[in-house]
Amino acid sequence: MSSTLAAGSAGAVANPRSRVILASLIGTTIEFYDFYVYATAAVLVFPHLFFPPGNETTALLASFAIFGAAMVARPLGAIFFGHLGDKRGRKVTLVGALLTMGIATFLIGLLPTFHQAGWFAPALLVVMRLAQGFAIGGEWSGAALVATENAPPGKRAVYGTFPQLGAPLGFILANGLFLIIAALLPSEDPTRPSDAFLEWGWRIPFLFSIVMVAVGLWVRLHLVESTAFKKTVSDGKVHKLPLASVFRTHFRQLVLGTFYMLATYVLFYLMTTFSLSYGRAGTSAALPGLGYDYTTFVLMMIIGVVFFGVFTMVSGPWADRWGRRRTLIGVTLAIMAFGLLWVPMLAGGTFGVMAWLILGFSLMGMTFGPMGALLPELFPANVRYTGSGIAYNVSSILGAAVAPFIAVALWAWGGGSPFWVGVYLTAMASLTLLALLLGKETRDVDIEA
């Protein structure tokens, strides 16, 4: 096996495999690191610092609402960066998205709190969160295209798992850093972080992101443009308005791609943001939960996330062997069943909770992994960045933006039971199953067409 990819015409300059893997992996790792840093802060810090004291449930819901604001900005970012990616190329677009995302995350670490600036503080947090979402809207699809457009024949799903691995890696990096800081700044009250953590400790993970961005920029600036995009340019197939073209000629694929991702998004945000809230709750009459301390539950989640990473990698060979559609239909049926098992599993003590985390994150890896190949394969090269980005990010509104908010509301409405949260997951997965049944297999499509 040669050290460079053999895709494209003879004599074409290709990206080394190691560079493709690193360039597609590092951006999404930073993306999910930023997400987990914010998600952890949204549960642990922001309700205390960015909203007026009083009602704990209201503050948590407000924090999640700002969390979801980024999802609203993501489709706008997908349109903007998709336009650039389909007209100017993948490389320059990925560099711009990474810079925007990194700067916004860094600035969150410098924001004043409600005590210091009143309502100006959450307003600034919303602006930074919107900037994060705008940038992320162009990040994932570009990273997926770097991986799949440079993949050897028959290995697109395997290569498509590299950007997906950014999710478990980002989780471990972000929460590992939070755990270290929490250990260095311990709290005597298990329901509340220490004063030092709330004063300045929480800012460190946000500020640290600038280091990761610098590494990511160095890698991406050394990329060579993909053969698929070069062929689009040489054949004169670049559209003046990729957005108009993809809506006019591939609207069905946009709708299907959006619902393909729905179960993935809902499961992802329930297993991360909601589970952290539910696992730590227990002392509040308004939101009773499992009552674990922060360190214990995050360590349990990290064990589950290891399975997330393993099954993300496993899903690639499965999807290349059996097809994307067949693999995902089976996984989606399993997600539907998982949603109905929440109460008996979570009632099984620490063993049941650990089994719930492992199973949920394993299913997350199996459904998330094939998406790196499936969504780009729905669209031709001249609208691929725009099309895959819009499908991925519109689904974030339907699945991710509202999932934590709905979950907390159902949790409170159900008197502290997670039953209806699990039913919500099952219902959303059933819509993904319907889309998969209506769709077609994409394993053998020509990705350079």
Secondary structure, 3 states (H helix, E strand, C coil): CCCECCCCCCCCCCCEHHHHHHHHHHHHHHHHHHHHHHHHHHHHCHHHHCCCCCCHHHHHHHHHHHHHHHHHHHHHHHHHHHHHHHHCCHHHHHHHHHHHHHHHHHHHCCCCCHHHHCCHHHHHHHHHHHHHHHHHHHHHHHHHHHHHCCCCCCCHHHHHHHHHCHHHHHHHHHHHHHHHHHHHCCCCCCCCCCHHHHHHHCHHHHHHHHHHHHHHHHHHCCCCCCHHHHHHHHCCCCCCCHHHHHHHHCHHHHHHHHHHCHHHHHHHHHHHHHHHHHHHCCCCCCCCCCCCCHHHHHHHHHHHHHHHHHHHHHHHHHHHHHCHHHHHHHHHHHHHHHHCCHHHHHCCHHHHHHHHHHHHHHHHHHHHCCHHHHHHHCCCHHHHHHHHHHHHHHHHHHHHHCHHHHHHHHHHHCCCCCHHHHHHHHHHHHHHHHHHHHCCCCCCCCCCC
